[in-house]
Amino acid sequence: MVECVSQFRQRYVIEVDAEYPEYALDDVAMERYKEFSQVHLGEVVVSHRVVGVDEVLAICDEDNAYCKSWSDEKKLQVFVTESTYDGSK
């Protein structure tokens, strides 16, 4: 399992009185805005570890509660990526 943080640069254009531009910061802090644009800056790996199937299924149920009723086979098929590494150097 590889855990990452995904980073975006986001812009919001907020109309405020020119004398109080900091009011725009309040709107962002209160999540009262329309998104103007965004650019994905990439992902940063924060950890990795070996996990077994039972742990994968438990984490799947925790992180993706909407599919808790799915079969184990479907969860593994939908959420687990098969390696493309063939072992040769």
Secondary structure, DSSP 4 states (H G I P E B T S, - for coil): -EEEEEEEEEE------TT-TTHHHHHHHTT-----EEEEEEEEEEEE----HHHHHHHHHHH-GGGTTS-HHHHHHHHPPPP---S--
